């Protein structure tokens, strides 16, 4: 017995060598993240063109939106400037740079990054497709929470009621919809504001001409998305750097030239005087001041392209000082020429540099729009991955940068809405009213999610959490109350846009969850499979059948539906579950998780294909080949421990008892050691049982075979798999129609029978996403009544 245990220990050590080597590689990857000072500075420079375009172009329209009716008292200029200074300090600098950026999910930022962190530490995911092995992924960071801590109490409270899960979900989706609204409004207001500067030099030019020029630029901008930004992306950072240096220099010049006393606005008592003097009118003007921090969410959302330190350095060293100088310089100019408030930025530019600044401003506005559009594509892709949005076509526009993607359907929707808003409003003032609501709504969502992360994930001191939450909720609610006065003046636009996307995302998620739960309830019990016998009571056709399902465990109802109407199935059946986890990415080595279902002679397997919400399906990735290689590696590893018989009274996955016997296959070809070692790796586990003994689950019986018989068994199993592969591979998908039950209420019938059904008809199929050849595709029709 001791000899047997020693042999088993040695075999176990050999099998673990691959895992240890992978862990070493992961540790090496983490070590590589320790960036040098030169690399950090280079990333900080590059971040200017991606992260700060929107925030940097805000000086084009802030004072115009703050005083749409003109300036009655020059003291209001100091009050508004003081508000801008402290808003920039509190929201972008303190909240985002010092707090929110620390809440990144393995380097990724944004609303979904915060949500995924919460989902990993609390059971609030609405699609229960998680498996215990998912937590073993190298990117699945999770820590234990003590039962008596504040974090444990908050976690239990959040998990306690289903409606809290749904409320959190709706909050995240709402924030996402508002970010999508930003992707529509940013190009409209940025391009129109920059082009509007041409009227300063040509005052007789009609506003309609300016609008037409802006529309032409916008059409060109959206039309060029299909080509990506690979060829011109290197220009973004230098142009934005020139832009910031220009507005900072002009601001310093205006302070010196017009009114150095404007620096008194750094005293916060001017804020108090501002509200006392104007009361409701100045309170409403907060909606315009709010525009000074548009693009702040990009500090966090675009974090995945750079390191947090690089983004922080770029903001504190360059962006923040230049913005303060720009706004202070405009305020100094307006104290002398208050009537120029409608064109404050361009009027404050010295005549000798007017046209160069106009050109740089227009290019910077296009760059800001480009960054927001790209961020919208990424958000939609993440929404698809997490089951919140229908499948759409994702085109990769760069081989060097995998994060650069293009979604045709979304691009044209954004373009149509952006053109409609620009042509309909024809004024940056009304667009600014709409923009403010979208900006402050996203920030409120971020504050609430950050509070949960500080409590559950970081387990921060409760006093610090209270200070953070109350401070920023108060500030943002003040701004939110101000922008609500703008709803009738254009502020309804983001509400309508967000409402439409919210309905689409919620209905799609609702239908997806209902479909998943229906499949879980109707999954085929293992006893039924075992009752069919070794051949499953069917004709076993040579080949491999890949049955796609959403279930991570159990036999899906599509299988019984298929064999009931067509009593034949392939020699090898693999249930493929493609699922997305609340992690940023899954390493290719851990993507495929293979295990056997039932006795060995059934030749049935399960393969869980796991992706993170930022992982992309590339056309050059041979999904079918990678899957078969993983299955082959599993069979190879399983054969090595094939004769190490162990007993179990039930299958771990299904909970059903079964007997397992070895499979007898003919040996037709001998594989060389090189061929065996050249196969790709996969996560290995097995529930196979060769004998059933009347012993408890923890008892194990081992018998060590001779080396020759083990090699023969390995070659035989692999040869059988290869023969089946050569006979043909068929991808079996469920063409499922989801219908509401007849006793359902009116809202549910409309949501499921009409909206969800329409979205399923227009969305792309999984077979297209995974590049399945049409001749290898088999659709099985089903109707689910939920």
N, C-alpha and C positions, 0 to 999 in steps of 0.2 A: 504493500500500500504506500509505503514511504517512497519507493522508487517511482510509483505512478504519480504521486504528488509532485516529485521532483521533475519528472518529465513534463507534467502539466505546467508547472511553474516556469520551466524554460520556454515552453511554447508560448505561454502568456507574455513572457518578456519579449519574445521576438515579435509578437503581434503588436505590442505596445511601442516598439521602436519607432514605427512610423508616426504614432501620435506624439511621442516625445520630440521627434525631429520637427514636426509641424509646430509644436509649442515653442521650440527654439527659434523657428523662423518668425513666429509671431512676436516673440520678445525682441528679436532683431528688428522687426518692423517698427515696434514701439520705440526702440532706441534711436532709429533713424529719424524719428520725429523731433529729436533734440536738434533744432536748427541753429546754425551758426549766425553770428551777428550780421554778416554780409547777406546771408540768405533772407533773414528777417527783414532787413532794409529793402531788399529787392522785392519781396512780397508786399511790403508796405507801399512801395511805389506802384506796383501792378494793381493793388487794390483800389487805387484812385479811380481807375477807369471803369471798374465794375461796381464798387460799393457806393461811391460818393457822388455820382453824377446827379442823381435826383436831389439830394440834400444841397449840393453845390449850386444848382440853378434856382433855388428858392428865392434869392435876392431879386430875381427878375420881376416878381409879382407880389411880394409880401406887403409892402407899404401901400400898393395900389388896392389890394384886397382889404387892408385894414381900414383905410379911409376912402371908401367908394364914393362918398358924398363930399369929399374935400376936407380940408383941415380948418376948423374954426378957431382953435387956440394952439399956438405953437408949443405951449406947455404939454399938450397931448403927445407931441412928438417924443419928448423925453420920457413920458410915461410908457408909451408903446415900445420905445427902444429898451427901457428897463425890463419890460416884460419879455421881450425877445432875448435879452441877455440871460435872464434867469431861467427862461424856458429851455434855451440851448444848454444851459449848465445842468439843469435838473434831469431832463429827459434823455438826451443823447449821451451826455458825459457821465452822469452819476448812475442813472438807471441802466442804460444799455452797456456802456463800456465797463463799468465796475461790477455790475450784478448779472445782467441777462447773458452776457457773453460767457460767463462761467457755467451756464446751464446748457452747454452744447452737448450734443449726443455723438460722442466719438468724433468731434470736430465739425459736425453738421449743426446748422442752426435753423430757425424758423418755427412756425406754429406746430408742425407735425413732429419736429424734433422734441419739443417740450412734451407733447402728447405721448410720444413713444417712451420717453423716460418715465412718465407717470404709469403707463401701461405695464412696464416691466417691474415696477415696484408695488403695484396694486392691481388686483384683478378687476379691471374696469373695461377690458376689451370686449366689445359687443359681439365679435365673431369668435366663438370658443374653439378655434382650430389649433390651439397650442398643444405641444407634446412635451413631455418631460425632458426629452433629449434636446429640445431647442435651447434650453438654458445652459447647455454645455458648449455652445458656440463661443468662440473667442471674442466676438463682438457683443455678446449678450452680458453686459455688466449688470450685476445685481448684488445687493448686499442685504443681509438679514436684519430684520427690525425686531428689537426686543419688545416683549409683550406688554410691558408697563410704561413704555415711553410715550411721549406726545405723538411721535410719528406713528406708533402702532394704533393709537386711538383714532387719529385722523384717517389712517388706512382702513380700519374697521368701519368707521362712519361712512367713508366713501364707497366701500364695497357692500355696505349693508342693504341698500335699496337699489332696485333696478332703475328707478327714475333718476337717481343721481348719476348713474352711468350715462343715461341718455342726455341728461342736462349738460354733462361735461362734453359729450360728443357734439351736441348742437352748438355749444360755445366754440369748440375748435373749428367746426365747419363754418360757423358765422365769421370767425376771424379769417379763415381761408378765403371765403367769398369776398370779404372786404379787400384782401390783398389782390384778388383778381380784378376787383374794381379799380384798384390803383393802376393795374396794368392797362386799363382803358383810359383813365383820366390823366395819368402822367404824360403820355405823348401829346395829348390834346393841349394841356395847359403849358407844357414846356415849349413846344414848337410854336404855338400861337404867341406866347409871350416874347420869345426871341425874335420871331419875324416881325412882331408889332413894333419893334424898335426902328424899323425903316421909316415909319411915319415921323420920327423926330427930324430926320434930314429932309423928308418929303411930306410936309404937313398937309398938302392938298390931296394926297393919295387917299382913295376911298377905303373904308374898312373892309368892304367886300373883296377888294383886291388882295388885302393882307390875308383874309380868310382863304381865298383861292390858292395863294402861295403856300400857306400852311397845309392845305389839303393835298397839294401836289407832293410836298415833302413827306407827309404821312403815308400816302399811297406808295411812294418809293421806299420808305422805311419798311413797311410791312411786306412789300413785294420782294425785298432783298433777304428776308428771313430764311428762305429756303436754302440760301447759299452759305448761311452761317457767318460768323465774324472772324474766322480763322485768318483770312488774308489781311484784314484791316484792324484786327483786334489789338495789334501791337501799337497802333496809333492812339488808342483810347487813353492810356495812362499819361503820355506826354501832353495830350491836348487838355485833359482835365487838370494836370499840374499847372500848365500855362494859365488856365482859367482861374484857378485859386490864387495863384500869385498875382494875376492881373486885378482881380476884384479886391484883394488885400492891399495892393499898392494904391489903387484908385481910392479905396476907403481911407487910407492914411493921408493921401493927398487932400481929400475933401475935409478931413478933420482939421488939418493944418490951415487950409486955405479959407474955409468958411466959418467954422465955429468950434474951436477947441473946447469950449465950455460944455459941449455936449457930453463929454466924458463924465459929467456929474450923474448921468443916467445909471452908472454902476451902483449908485445908492438906491436901495429898494424902497425908500420912502416916496419916490416918484410914482411907484405903482399904486400906493395908497391914495395919493393925490389924484392920480389918473381916474380911479373909480369914484372918488368923492365928487369930482368935477363933472364927469359925464354921465354917471350912474348907468341907466339901461343902455344908452347909445354906446358908451365905451365898453360896457359888458359884452354887447353883441359883437363889437370889433375884435374880441378875442378869437373869433373864427378866422379872421385874417392873420392874426399873430400865430395861430396854430400852424399855418402853412410854412413857417420858418423851420419846422422840424419834419417836413415831408421827406420821405426817404430814410428816416431813422431806422425803420424796421429792416431796411436792407443791410444795416450794420450787422444784424444777427442772421438774417435769412441767407445772405451770401457768404456766410462764414466758412462753409465747406470748401470754397475755392482757395482759402488762405488760412493762415494761422491766426488765432485770436490776438496774439501779441502784435502781429504785423498790422492788423486792423486798428488796434488800440494806439499804436505809435502813429499811424497815418492821421488818425483823428486828433489826437492831443497835440501833435507837433505842427501839423499843417492846416487841417480842415477847420478845426475849432478857432484858432487865432484869425485865420483869413475871413471866416464868416463874421466874427465879431467886428473886425475892421470894416468889412463891407457894409454891414447894417449901421454901424456907428457913422461911417462916412456919408451914407445916404441921409441919415437923420441930421447930420450937420448941414448938408446941402439944403434939406427941406426947411430947416429953421430960417434960412435966408430966402428960399424960393418955395413957399408952401403951395403955391398954385400948380407946381409941376408934379404933384404927387401921383397923378395918373401915369406918368412916365418917369418915375423917380430914378430908376436905374440908368436909363440911357441919357436922361438930362444931366445927371451928375458926372458923366464921362467927359473929360477934356476933349475939345474938338480935334486935337491933333491925333488922338488914338481912337476916335469914334468908330471908324470902319473896321480896323483890325479887331477891336473888341466885339463889334457886331458879328463878324465872321466867326470868331472863337465862341461867342455865346450861342450862335445857331448850331455849330458843331457839337458843343457841350450839351445842348438840349436834345439833339439826336442821340448822343451817347447815353444820356440819362434815360431816354425812352427805350433804347435798345436793352439796357440793363434790366429795366422793369419788365419788358416783354419776355426776356429770357427767364427771369425769375418766375413769371406766370407759367411758362411752359414747364418749369421744374415742379412747381406746386401742383399743376394738373397731373403730371406724371406720378407724383407721390400720392395724390388722391386716388388715382387708378390703382396703385399698388396696395393701398390700405382698404380698398373696397368702397370708396366714396364716390367714384366717378366711372362712367362707362368706359370700356376699352376704346382707346383711340390710337391712331397711327403715330408712332414716335420715330422720327428720322434723326440719325446721328450726323451732325454736320462737321464733326472734327474727329480725326483719328488720333490726334495728339491729346485732346482734352475730352474725356468721355462725358463730362457733364453738359457739354454744349449740344442741345437737342432742338428739334423743330417739330411742332405738331400742326399739320396743315389746317385741320378743322378749326382748332382754337385760334390760329393766326387770323383766319378770315373773319371769324366772329369778332375778334378784338378790333380788326380793322374797320368793319362795318359800324360797330358801336362807336368807335373813336371818331370816325368821319361824321357820323350823325350828331354826336355831341358838339364837335367843332363847328359844323355848319349850322346847327340849330341854335346854339347859344351866341356864337360869334364874339364872345367876350370872355376874357380870362377871369373877370369878377365873378360871374355866375358859375363858371367851371370851378373856381376856387371855393365857392360855397359847397359844392358837391365833394370836392377833394378833401375838405376839412373833416367831414363826417366819416369818410372812409379811413382817414389817418387815425383819428382819435379812437374809433371803434377797435381797430387792430391793437392799439396800445392798451386799451382796457382788457382785452382778452389776454394779452401777454402778461399783464400784471396779475390777473387771477391765476393763470397757470403757473407763474413764477412763485406765487404764494404756496401752492400745493407742492411744488418741487422743493422749496425751502423747508417745508414741514416734513415731507415724506422721504425725499431723496437726500437732501443735505442734512436734515435734522438740526437746523439752525436753532439758536436760542429764540425762545418764543417772543422775547422783547424785541429782538432785531426784526423778526418776521412782522410783528405788529407795526413797528415803525415804518418798515418798507411798504407794507400794504396800505396802511392808512394814509401815509404821505402821498404816494403816487396815485392811489385811487381818488384822493381829494383833488389833487391837481388836475387829473384827467377828467374827472366828473365836472369840474368847473368849466373846462374847455368844452366838454360834451354838451353841457347845458347851453353854452353860447352858440354852438353850431346848430343846435336844434331850432334856433330862431331863423336859420337859413334854409329850412326844409322847403318852404314855399318859393324860394328864390334860386332854385337849382339844387338844393340839398337832397331833393327826392331822388335824384338820378342814381347815386350809389345804393340807396335803399332798394330801388326797383331792381337794379342789376344784382345786388346781393340776394334779394328775395328770389329771383328766378334761379340763380345758381344754387341757393339753399334748398329750394324745392327739388331740383334735379339731384343734388347730392344726397339729400335725406331719403328721397323716394328710392333711389338706386341702392343705397345702403340698406334700407328697410327690406326691399325685395331680395337682396343678396342674403341677408340674415334669415329671412323666412324660408328661402330656398334651402339654405344650409341646414336649418333645424328640421325641415321636412325630410331631407335625406338622412339625417341622423336618426329620426324616428322610424324610417322605413328601411334602414340598412339590413342586410341579409345576415341572419345568425349563423355562426360557424357550424352549428349542429346540422343545419340544412345543407351546407356544403359537404360536410363529412358523410351525410346520408346518401349523397350521390355516388360515392365510391371513388376509387382512384382515377377513373376517367371522367368523373363528374356526371356520369350518365349521359354523356354527349360524345359526339364524334370529335376527336382531337385532331385538328388540322395542323399539318406542319407549319411552323412559323411562330412569331411572337406577337401577341396582342397587347397593345398598350391602352389600357382603359383609364381615361382621365376622369378624376373625381375631385370634389372639394373636401372629402372626408379624410382626415389624417389617420383614422383607424376604422376597422370594420370593413365589410364588403358592401359597396354601394348598391342601391336599388337598380341602377342602370345594368348591372351584370345579370341579375335575375330576369329583368325585362328583356334583355338581349337573348339569353339562352332559352327563355320560354317561347319566343317567336322564331328563333333560329337555333335548333338544337345542335349546334356545333360551335366549338371554340378552339383557339390555337393551343399548340402543345405547351407553350409557356404563356402565362397570363401575368401581366404586371399592372397593378393598380397605381397609377401615377397621380400624386397629389401635389400640385403646384401651389405653394402658399407663400404669402409675404408676412414677414415677422416685424415686430416693432423694434427693429434695429436698422442702423444705417446701411449696412452691407453684410453679406455673407461671403466669406472667402471661397474661391472656386474649389478648394480642397474639401470644404465642408458642405458644399451645396447639395450633394446627393446623399441621401440617407436610405439605405436599402435594408430590407429584412424579409424573411420568408413568412408566408401565411400558411398555417396548417401543416399537415404532414408533408414530408419531402416529395412523396410520389405524386402529389397534386400539381407540383411545378407552378405554384402561385407565389408571387412576390408583391411587396409594396415598395414603392420608391417615392419618398418625400423630397421634392425639389424645392429648396428654400432660398428665398431672396430677401434682401433688405429693401427698404422703401426708396433707396437711391440707386439700386442696381438696375441695369438696363439690359434689355434683350437685343443683342446685336445680330444683324443678319449673318455676319461671318461666323458666329458661334453655331457649331453643328450640334444642336440640342439632342437630336436622336442619337448621334454617335457618342456624345458624352454620357447619355443615359445608359446605353448598352455597355459601354466600357465600365461604368460603375457597377452594373449588374454582373458583368464578367468578373470583376475584381472581388465582388462579394462571394460569388460561387467558388472562386479560387480559395479565398480565405476560409470559407465554410468547409470546404473539402479537407483542409488541413486539420480541422477539429471535428470532422465528420464522425469519426469512430470514438471520440471521447464522449461516450453516451452519458447523458444526464437525464434525470427523470423529473417530471413536473406534472402535477395533477391537473393543470389547466394552462391554456395558452395565455401569456401575459397580456396580449393585445386585446383578445376578444373575451377572455374569461370563460371560454368554453373548453371542456375536456376534449382531448383527441389522442389518437395513436399515430405514431409516425414510423414509417419504414423507409429503408434506403431505396433509392431509385436504381434500377438496373438498366443501363444503356450500353449499346454496343460501341466498342472502341474502333474508330475509323481512321484516326490520325493522331500522331503523337506530337504535342507541342514542345518546342524547345524551351529551355529555362529562360532564354532571352525574351521569347514571346510572352512568357508568363510575367516576367518582371517588367515588361514594357507597358503593361496595362495601367490605366489611370487609377488613382486611389479613390476610395469612397469610405464613408463612415460605416463601420462594420458592427453589426449586432445580430443575434440570431435567437429565434424562439423554437428552433427545430428540436424535436425530441424523438429519439430512435426507439425507445422502449418506454412503456408506461408501467410503473411499479406502484404498489399500494403503499406509498410512503408520503411523508409530508412534503410541502413545497420546498423546504430548505434542504432536504436530503438529496444528495447527488451521487450517482454511481458512475465510475469511470472504467473504461477498458482501453488500454493503449494498443493499437494494432501495430503490425510490423511496418517498417518504412516502405517496403515495396508495395504493400496493399494500399497505403495512403496515397502514394504517387499515382498508382493506377486509378484509384477513385477520383483523384483530382483531374487527371487527364480525361477520364470518361465524362465527368460532369461538364467540364469545359467544352469538350468536343460536342456534346449534345446541345449545349447552348449555342455554339457556333453554327452547327447544322441548322438549328431553328432560325438563327439570324439570317443565314444564307437563303433559307426558304422564303423569307419575306417578313416584313414588319408592317403591321396595320395599326393606325392610330384611331381609337374608338372614342368619339366625343358624344356627350349627351346634348341633343338639340331639344332643350327643355322649354316648355311653355308653362309659365306660372300664372295661375288664375286664382282670384279670390273666391272663397266659398260662397255659396248662395246666401247664407245667413249673415254675411259680412255687412257692415254699415256702408253708407254711401261713400264716405271719404276713402275708406279702404278699397272699395271697388274701383273708384276713379284712379287711385294711386297705383294699384296693382294691374288692373285690366287695361288701363289706357296709358298712363304716363310710363310706368315701368316697362310695359310691353312695347311701347314706341321706342324707348331707349335701347331695349335689347335688339330691336330690328335694325337700328341705325349704327349700333356699335360694332367694332371689329371682333371677329371670332378668335378664340384661343388658337385655333389651328393656323391662323394667319400670323399671330404674334410669334409662334414657335416655328414658323416657316415649314409647316408640314406639307409634303408633296400631295397634290390633289389626288393622285392615283393611289395613295396610301391612306386616304381618309375615309372613315366610315362614321356617319352620324346616326345616332339612335334617338328616335323621337319619343318624348314623354310629356305628360301633362301633370303638373303638381297643383293641387288645390290647397291653398294655405289660408 
